[in-house]
């Protein structure tokens, strides 16, 4: 049987623990804070968000074809016969293009998967592919499982304007959704508590049961993400709720004051 390796980049927000459990190669998105390379986890993430809240500027750089090629080569050296490489919507970033360039030079076949989503949605697609492979699917079937989930995913998030955020809210909090490559405004909320209620209503509005993943960026938004998760967990329409952290590779673009959810229909 062919051994299939999984690869993504750090904008997928896949935790280190889950990446290790699933055997996923994660290529970092480069981050610069006031022009200085930022590299760190744990408390360093909090310091980054604190700097952004104070008005500092940060930028990201997508993984280069060379960095992705290195990841594919390492997968081959570890015994893989082929690679599935999962990335955010091509309309949001050039990472899919870089991955396709790298795939041409890779020592083993690489299938680049445009998940059609972003942020933790990509991690969910990676997880779907890993589950398909574990159940005996081929690489092509696993890639298709990831794409199917990407098409089913819904999302909404609340953001408040911060000096360094690229997604801007005029006043108070604004509910947004990412649909394809476009960010659309949904409604305004007078305060974060109202945003929590509005988000919960959207997640539980459908007729089918759903699974949800709730995330937050800077620490001041954690209580609101907690409240959203608790509200969803109490809903009859929500089968399960998990939490994730919005890391710098995404938080630099949304701004640090953001929390929200991904959700998708579940048959059970």
N, C-alpha and C positions, 0 to 999 in steps of 0.2 A: 504494500500500500504506500502511496506517495505521502511523504511527510511535508505538511504545509505549515510554514511559519507565518505569523501575523505581525504586522508592522503598522504603526500610526505615528502621529506627532503629538507634542504636548498640549496643543490646543484642544485635543479631545478630552482633556481633564480626567484621563484614566488614572486612578490612584496607583501609587507605587506597589501597594500590596496586590491589587487586582492585576496589574501588568505582570507581576512576578507569578501570580497564580495561573494566569492564562498563557504565560510564556510570550508576551507581546514585546516586540522591540519598539521602544518609544524614542523618536528623534526629537530633540528639544527645539522649540521655537526660540530664537535669540531675542533677548530683551535688553534694551538700553534705557537707563534712567538718567536723565540729564546728560545724555551722550556717553555715559559710563556703562559698560556691560554689567548686567545684573545676573547673578547666579547664586541661587540659594533656595532652600525650602524652610519649613518650620517658621520660626520667628521672623526670618528674613522676608517672608511673604507679608506679614503684618507690617513690617517696617516700610515695605514698598507701598502698601496701601495708605499708610499714614503719610508718606511723602506725597502721594498723589492727592490726598485730601488737603494737604497744605499748599498745593499748587504746582508741584513738580511735574515735569513732562517726561513721558516714557514712550518708547516706540518698540515695535516688534519687527522681526525679519523672518520670513518663511524659511524653512529648511532648504538648503541648496541641493541641486542634483547630486553633488559630490557627497554631502552628508547622508542623503538617502541611499546612495549607492553603497556607502560604507555599511549601512545597516543591512542591506540586502546581502552584501558579501559576508558579513558576520553570521547571518542566518544560514548561508550556504556552508560556511566553515563548521557550524554547529550540527550539520547533517540534514538540513532541509533540502527538499527537492524542488520546491516552489514557494513563492511568497504571495500573500494577500496584503496589499498596502492600502489602508483606509484613511481617507482624509475628508476635510470639510468641503462644502459645495464649491465647485470651481468658480462660480460667480462671485465668491467672497474672497478668494485667495488664489494665488498662483501655485499653491502647493501641489495640486493634482498635476499641473503641467510639469513641475519639477520632478515629481515621482515618475511620470511617463518618460521623461528624458533619461532618468536614472535607470529605468527598467530596460532600456535599449542596451545598456552596457553591463547589466547584471550577469553574474555567472550562472544563474538559474532563472527559469521563467518567473516573471513578476506580473501579477494581475492587479492593476491600480483600480481601486473602488472609490468613485465619487459617491459619498453617502447621501448627498442631497440635503444635508443638515449641517449643524455646527455645534461647537462646544460639547457638552456632555452627551448630546445626541449622537455624536460620532462614537463615543465610548459605548453607548448602548448598541450601536450597530456592530462594533467589534465583538461585543459579548454575544450577540446573536449569531455571528459567524462562528465563534469558538464553540457555541453550543451545537450548531449544525455539524461541525467537524467531529465533535465528540460523539455525535449520534451516527456517524458513518457517512456524512455527506462528502461529495467531492469539493475541490476548491471552487469550481464554478457554481455549484449549488450553495456553498457557504456564502460566496459573494452575493448571490441573488437573495439569500435570506437577509443579509445586511441591507441591501437596497430596498427590499420590501418593508423592513422596519423603518428605514429612513423616510419612506413615503407616508407611513402611518403616523409618525411622530407629530404631535402638536406641542406648542410651547407658548409661554407668555411670561413676561418678566416686568418687574417694577423697577424703575430707575429714577434717581433724583440727580439733578445736574451737579456735577463736581468739576472743579477747574480743569482736570486733565482728561475727563472722559470724552470720548468721541461721540457717544450716543448721548444726546443732550435732552433734558427735560426742562421746559420753560419755567414752570412754577410747580411747587409741590412735587408729587410723584406722578409719573406717566406710565401706563401699562402699554407695553409694546409686544409685538410678536415678530419672529423671524419666519418669513414664508419664502422659500426658495432663497434667492439672493437679496431679497428686499426686507428691510425693517419697517414695519407699519405700526402707527399709533392706534391703540384700541380705545383708550379712555383716560381721563385724568382722575386722579385721586387726591383728596385734600390732605391726607396724611397716610403714613404707612399702614396703620390699622385698617383703614378703608381699602387700601391696596391689597392687603391680605384677604379680606372678604371677597373682593372682586376677583382675585385670582382663583380662590377656592370655588367660587361660583362657576367660573369658566371650566375648570378641570372636571367638575362633577355635573356639567350641564347636559351631557349626552345621554343616550338611552342604553348604551353598552357599558359594562364594567370596565374600568381602566386601571392601569398601573401608573404610578407617578414617581418622579424623581425631583426633589426640591434642593435647590442650591443657593448659596449666598457668596458674596465676595468679602468685603471688609467686615471686621468684627461688629461694628455698629448695626449691621443688617442681620446678624445671626438670630437675634430674638424674633424677628419678623419671619424669617425662614422657619424657625422652630414652630411658631404659631401656625404658619401655613401647613406645615407637615402634620401637626396635631389635628388641625381642622379636617384635613383630607383623610387622615387615618380614621376619623370618626364617621366618615361618609359611607353610606351603603354602596355607593357606586365605585368606590376606590378599593381595589383588591389589595394593593400593597403600596407602601411609600418608602422610598430610600432617600438618603441625603448625600450630597456631594458638595465639594468646595469649588467655587469659581476661582481658578488660579490666574496668575499674572498674564499668561498668554491670551486669555480672554478678557480679564478684568481691565487691562490697559485700554481696550477698545470700548467696553461698556461704561467704564468709570467704576470706582470702588463701591459706590452706593447702589448696589443692585441685588435683587433676590428674585427668584421665580421658579418655574417648574417646566419639565417636559412630561408629557403623558401620552399614553397610547392604549388603544382598545385591547382588552384581554378577554379571551374566550372562557377564562376560569377565574 
